[in-house]
Amino acid sequence: MDNLERKRVLVVEDEVFVALDMAATIEDANGTVVGPVATVRQALDLLEQDHVDAAILDVNLPDGDIEPIVDALSDQHTFMVIYTGGGLPESLARRYPELPVFHKPTPPSVLTHTLASALLHHTG
């Protein structure tokens, strides 16, 4: 099992069952779930109040483009992965070519493994 111990992971996902599955997988890896939240506004509000170590972001949210969330996380040097049923918008792909993108239904454990590995190497 990947170890996210003491790591705070923001989950931004508007599909309830996907969000709950993701949250359970993060908790199974000893991480702390921040959220889940289902909108851009909720995510930005949370980021203004709280620190996160990593994030898992859906692309298609009810209130718009995730670009402001990606920008805020990038400004904080926070590792993130995209988890989407579609693709990454071209503008984000151009601005953030290194951003890992996983397509649904990739198992949530693959995402937590990616987060744990990146955080381990980042904090080294």
Protein Blocks (a to p, Z undefined) as FASTA:
>chain_A
ZZfehiacddddfbfklmmmmmmmmmmnopacehjdfbfklmmmmmmmpccfbdcddfbd
fkbcfklmmmmmmmnopacddddfbdcdfklmmmmmmlccdddfbdfklmmmmmmmmmmm
mnZZ
